[in-house]
């Protein structure tokens, strides 16, 4: 285990914008008191965030036994989960290296040189398919809560958007209807998040990870993340740590890992940890849908970023060395 230095890091850069919607409020991070060695796992939704939280937990704590991730690794910008005061008390009481979750763009987060940031990306078509299942599984309880957040916030002023349950209809809404839908519900928001981390990808304290690489070589990517974090799990523990990070094992342990999620998702952890697969969009989208998606990325993203989003490191190389 790593020794913690409780001296607070110095703020290197304040957030340059505020993100405030039904899901997130970036102002929550104004109350975050960092420690050297903290890890912030910051991603767009449905790209492997929970998977990466589990990997980081296994690497830092070196214990394969499942434990609830919510209170251990709080999502600080969330407006509907653990109350902020409670989350801050939980992390302040922790004496191991802390690892937190965010769904904010990088420029909406505070930047500390002595805090480490891990950003995970996934092909947007796969993320959209996963997010379709996510939205279709919301319970009336969570929808009512999100509606209340929107109606009670004068910068929003309306209820949470209802997305189509049909995967292709969801994708087209995500592709075409985006700007009015808020964070996480449009390709515009997805690309905005990806641009923000891509622009800072050469920072030594930022690691970019791709979902496809995790799928193709989980042990190798775990070692890459371990190297970034500066930890070396004992060789005798390694097989059990890798096994605990597989999707099948996480799904088997889902009732513990995702404890309390039943109020938010129909069938709880079973719908949240749904398939963990890529390529479902191939059986859903038409050639025209795919071409329109690819054209949107080509028109609005640097070529290097567009290639990275689609393929990952095993195909296009280390994102730090890829030209824009």
C-alpha positions as CSV (number, residue, x, y, z in Angstrom):
1,X,0.0,0.0,0.0
2,X,1.2,3.5,-0.7
3,X,1.9,6.0,2.1
4,X,-0.3,9.1,2.1
5,X,1.1,12.6,2.4
6,X,-1.8,14.6,3.9
7,X,-0.3,17.9,2.9
8,X,-2.7,19.5,0.5
9,X,-1.5,20.0,-3.1
10,X,-1.5,23.5,-4.6
11,X,-4.1,24.4,-7.2
12,X,-2.4,24.6,-10.6
13,X,-5.5,25.7,-12.5
14,X,-9.0,26.6,-11.5
15,X,-11.9,25.3,-13.5
16,X,-12.5,27.6,-16.5
17,X,-16.2,26.9,-16.8
18,X,-19.2,25.6,-14.8
19,X,-21.2,22.6,-15.9
20,X,-24.6,22.4,-14.3
21,X,-27.4,20.1,-15.5
22,X,-29.8,17.5,-14.1
23,X,-26.9,15.1,-13.5
24,X,-23.9,17.1,-12.5
25,X,-22.9,20.4,-10.8
26,X,-19.2,21.1,-11.2
27,X,-19.4,23.6,-8.4
28,X,-19.3,20.7,-5.9
29,X,-15.6,20.4,-6.6
30,X,-15.0,23.8,-4.9
31,X,-15.3,22.0,-1.6
32,X,-12.9,19.2,-2.5
33,X,-9.8,19.1,-0.3
34,X,-7.2,17.2,-2.3
35,X,-4.4,15.0,-1.1
36,X,-1.2,14.1,-2.9
37,X,-1.8,10.8,-4.6
38,X,-5.5,11.2,-5.1
39,X,-6.9,9.7,-8.3
40,X,-9.8,11.2,-10.2
41,X,-11.4,8.9,-12.8
42,X,-13.1,11.4,-15.1
43,X,-15.0,10.2,-18.2
44,X,-18.0,10.7,-20.4
45,X,-20.9,8.4,-19.3
46,X,-21.0,4.7,-20.2
47,X,-17.5,4.3,-21.4
48,X,-16.1,2.0,-18.6
49,X,-16.1,4.4,-15.6
50,X,-17.2,1.8,-13.1
51,X,-14.9,-0.8,-14.6
52,X,-12.0,1.6,-14.1
53,X,-13.0,2.4,-10.6
54,X,-12.9,-1.3,-9.8
55,X,-9.4,-1.6,-11.5
56,X,-8.0,1.3,-9.5
57,X,-9.5,-0.1,-6.3
58,X,-7.9,-3.5,-6.9
59,X,-4.5,-1.9,-7.7
60,X,-4.5,0.5,-4.8
61,X,-6.0,-1.7,-2.1
62,X,-4.9,-5.0,-3.5
63,X,-7.9,-6.9,-2.2
64,X,-10.0,-8.9,-4.7
65,X,-13.0,-9.2,-2.3
66,X,-15.9,-7.1,-3.6
67,X,-16.9,-4.0,-1.7
68,X,-19.5,-1.2,-2.5
69,X,-17.9,1.3,-4.9
70,X,-20.3,4.2,-4.2
71,X,-19.2,5.2,-0.8
72,X,-15.6,4.1,-1.4
73,X,-15.2,6.1,-4.7
74,X,-17.9,8.9,-4.6
75,X,-19.1,10.7,-7.7
76,X,-18.5,14.3,-6.4
77,X,-20.3,16.2,-9.1
78,X,-23.4,14.1,-9.0
79,X,-26.6,15.9,-7.9
80,X,-28.7,12.8,-7.1
81,X,-26.5,10.2,-5.3
82,X,-24.7,10.5,-2.0
83,X,-25.3,14.0,-0.6
84,X,-22.2,16.1,-1.1
85,X,-21.7,16.7,2.6
86,X,-21.8,12.9,3.2
87,X,-19.4,12.2,0.3
88,X,-16.9,14.7,1.6
89,X,-17.0,13.3,5.1
90,X,-16.5,9.8,3.7
91,X,-13.4,10.7,1.7
92,X,-11.9,12.8,4.4
93,X,-12.1,9.8,6.7
94,X,-10.2,7.6,4.3
95,X,-6.6,6.8,5.1
96,X,-5.7,4.9,1.9
97,X,-5.1,6.6,-1.4
98,X,-8.4,8.0,-2.5
99,X,-10.0,7.5,-6.0
100,X,-13.0,9.6,-7.0
101,X,-15.3,9.7,-10.0
102,X,-16.4,12.5,-12.3
103,X,-18.3,12.9,-15.5
104,X,-17.1,16.4,-16.2
105,X,-14.9,17.9,-19.0
106,X,-11.3,18.4,-17.9
107,X,-11.6,22.2,-17.9
108,X,-14.6,22.0,-15.5
109,X,-12.4,20.2,-12.9
110,X,-9.8,21.8,-10.7
111,X,-6.3,20.7,-11.8
112,X,-3.6,19.8,-9.2
113,X,-0.2,18.6,-10.4
114,X,0.0,16.2,-7.5
115,X,-3.4,14.6,-8.2
116,X,-3.6,11.9,-10.9
117,X,-6.4,11.9,-13.5
118,X,-7.5,8.9,-15.5
119,X,-9.7,9.5,-18.6
120,X,-11.4,6.5,-20.3
121,X,-12.9,6.8,-23.8
122,X,-15.0,4.4,-25.9
123,X,-16.3,4.5,-29.4
124,X,-19.2,6.9,-29.3
125,X,-21.5,4.4,-31.0
126,X,-20.8,1.8,-28.3
127,X,-21.3,4.5,-25.6
128,X,-24.6,5.5,-27.1
129,X,-25.9,1.9,-27.2
130,X,-24.9,1.4,-23.5
131,X,-26.5,4.8,-22.6
132,X,-29.7,3.7,-24.3
133,X,-30.0,0.7,-21.9
134,X,-29.0,3.0,-19.0
135,X,-31.8,5.5,-19.7
136,X,-34.4,2.8,-20.4
137,X,-33.7,1.2,-17.0
138,X,-34.3,4.4,-14.9
139,X,-36.9,3.8,-12.2
140,X,-39.8,6.3,-11.6
141,X,-38.0,7.3,-8.4
142,X,-34.8,8.5,-10.1
143,X,-36.8,10.1,-12.9
144,X,-38.8,12.1,-10.4
145,X,-35.6,13.1,-8.6
146,X,-34.0,14.3,-11.8
147,X,-37.2,16.1,-12.8
148,X,-37.1,17.9,-9.4
149,X,-33.5,18.9,-10.0
150,X,-34.3,20.4,-13.4
151,X,-37.4,22.3,-12.2
152,X,-35.6,23.6,-9.1
153,X,-32.6,25.0,-11.0
154,X,-33.2,28.3,-12.8
155,X,-30.5,27.5,-15.3
156,X,-32.4,24.5,-16.5
157,X,-36.1,25.1,-15.7
158,X,-37.6,21.9,-17.0
159,X,-37.8,18.2,-16.4
160,X,-35.3,15.6,-17.4
161,X,-35.5,14.7,-21.1
162,X,-37.0,11.3,-21.9
163,X,-35.0,9.5,-24.5
164,X,-36.4,6.8,-26.8
165,X,-36.0,3.2,-25.6
166,X,-35.4,1.8,-29.1
167,X,-31.6,1.7,-29.7
168,X,-31.6,3.2,-33.2
169,X,-34.1,5.9,-32.3
170,X,-32.0,6.7,-29.2
171,X,-28.9,7.0,-31.3
172,X,-30.5,9.3,-33.9
173,X,-31.8,11.5,-31.1
174,X,-28.3,11.5,-29.5
175,X,-26.8,12.3,-32.9
176,X,-29.3,15.0,-34.1
177,X,-31.2,16.4,-31.2
178,X,-28.4,17.0,-29.0
179,X,-27.8,20.6,-28.0
180,X,-31.1,20.9,-26.1
181,X,-30.6,17.7,-24.2
182,X,-27.9,18.6,-21.8
183,X,-24.8,16.8,-20.6
184,X,-24.4,13.1,-21.5
185,X,-27.4,13.0,-23.8
186,X,-25.9,14.3,-27.0
187,X,-22.9,13.7,-29.3
188,X,-22.1,17.4,-28.8
189,X,-21.5,16.8,-25.1
190,X,-19.6,13.6,-25.8
191,X,-17.2,15.4,-28.2
192,X,-16.9,18.3,-25.8
193,X,-15.7,16.0,-23.0
194,X,-13.2,14.2,-25.4
195,X,-11.8,17.4,-26.8
196,X,-11.1,18.7,-23.2
197,X,-8.9,15.7,-22.2
198,X,-7.3,15.3,-25.6
199,X,-6.0,18.9,-25.4
200,X,-4.2,18.1,-22.2
201,X,-3.2,14.5,-23.1
202,X,0.6,15.2,-22.7
203,X,0.3,16.1,-19.0
204,X,2.3,13.6,-16.9
205,X,-0.5,13.3,-14.4
206,X,-3.2,12.4,-17.0
207,X,-3.6,8.9,-18.4
208,X,-5.9,8.1,-21.3
209,X,-7.3,4.6,-21.4
210,X,-9.5,3.1,-24.1
211,X,-12.4,0.6,-23.5
212,X,-11.4,-1.5,-26.5
213,X,-7.9,-1.9,-25.1
214,X,-9.3,-3.0,-21.7
215,X,-11.4,-5.6,-23.6
216,X,-8.5,-6.8,-25.7
217,X,-5.8,-7.0,-23.0
218,X,-7.1,-6.5,-19.5
219,X,-3.9,-7.7,-17.7
220,X,-1.8,-5.4,-19.9
221,X,-3.9,-2.4,-19.4
222,X,-4.1,-3.0,-15.7
223,X,-0.3,-3.1,-15.6
224,X,-0.2,0.2,-17.6
225,X,-2.6,1.8,-15.1
226,X,-0.5,0.4,-12.2
227,X,2.6,1.9,-13.7
228,X,0.9,5.3,-14.0
229,X,-0.2,5.1,-10.3
230,X,3.2,3.9,-9.2
231,X,2.0,0.7,-7.6
232,X,3.4,-2.9,-8.0
233,X,0.9,-5.5,-6.8
234,X,2.5,-8.6,-5.3
235,X,2.9,-11.3,-8.0
236,X,1.0,-13.9,-6.0
237,X,-2.0,-11.5,-5.8
238,X,-2.0,-10.5,-9.5
239,X,-4.2,-13.4,-10.9
240,X,-6.9,-12.8,-8.3
241,X,-6.8,-9.0,-8.9
242,X,-7.2,-9.5,-12.7
243,X,-10.0,-12.0,-12.3
244,X,-11.9,-9.6,-10.0
245,X,-11.6,-6.9,-12.7
246,X,-13.2,-9.0,-15.4
247,X,-16.7,-8.1,-16.5
248,X,-18.1,-11.5,-15.7
249,X,-16.7,-11.4,-12.1
250,X,-17.9,-7.8,-11.6
251,X,-21.4,-8.9,-12.8
252,X,-21.3,-11.8,-10.4
253,X,-20.3,-9.4,-7.6
254,X,-22.7,-6.7,-8.8
255,X,-25.0,-6.8,-5.8
256,X,-22.1,-5.9,-3.6
257,X,-20.2,-3.6,-5.9
258,X,-23.4,-1.6,-6.8
259,X,-25.1,-1.8,-3.5
260,X,-28.1,0.6,-3.2
261,X,-28.5,1.1,-7.0
262,X,-31.9,-0.7,-7.0
263,X,-33.7,2.6,-6.3
264,X,-32.3,4.1,-9.5
265,X,-32.4,1.2,-12.0
266,X,-34.9,-1.5,-12.7
267,X,-33.3,-4.8,-11.8
268,X,-30.5,-2.8,-10.1
269,X,-27.0,-4.0,-10.8
270,X,-28.2,-6.4,-13.5
271,X,-29.2,-3.6,-15.8
272,X,-26.4,-1.3,-14.8
273,X,-23.7,-3.9,-15.5
274,X,-25.5,-5.0,-18.6
275,X,-23.4,-6.5,-21.4
276,X,-20.0,-4.9,-21.3
277,X,-19.6,-5.6,-25.0
278,X,-18.7,-3.6,-28.1
279,X,-20.2,-3.6,-31.6
280,X,-23.9,-3.9,-30.8
281,X,-24.5,-0.8,-32.9
282,X,-23.5,-2.9,-36.0
283,X,-26.8,-4.7,-35.8
284,X,-28.8,-1.6,-35.1
285,X,-27.6,1.3,-37.3
286,X,-27.9,1.7,-41.0
287,X,-25.0,2.5,-43.3
288,X,-26.3,6.1,-43.5
289,X,-26.4,6.4,-39.7
290,X,-22.8,5.2,-39.5
291,X,-21.7,7.6,-42.2
292,X,-23.4,10.5,-40.5
293,X,-21.8,9.7,-37.2
294,X,-18.3,9.4,-38.8
295,X,-18.9,12.6,-40.8
296,X,-19.8,14.5,-37.6
297,X,-16.6,13.4,-35.8
298,X,-14.5,14.2,-38.9
299,X,-15.9,17.7,-39.1
300,X,-15.7,18.6,-35.5
301,X,-12.7,16.7,-34.0
302,X,-9.0,16.6,-34.9
303,X,-8.1,13.5,-37.0
304,X,-5.9,12.1,-34.2
305,X,-8.7,12.3,-31.7
306,X,-11.3,10.8,-34.0
307,X,-9.0,7.9,-34.7
308,X,-8.2,7.4,-31.0
309,X,-11.9,7.4,-30.1
310,X,-12.7,4.7,-32.7
311,X,-9.7,2.5,-32.3
312,X,-7.7,3.0,-29.1
313,X,-4.0,2.6,-28.3
314,X,-3.5,-0.9,-29.6
315,X,-4.3,0.4,-33.1
316,X,-3.3,4.0,-33.3
317,X,-0.6,4.2,-30.6
318,X,0.0,6.1,-27.4
319,X,-2.3,9.2,-27.4
320,X,0.6,11.4,-26.1
321,X,2.5,10.8,-29.3
322,X,-0.4,11.2,-31.8
323,X,-0.6,14.4,-33.7
324,X,-3.8,16.4,-33.7
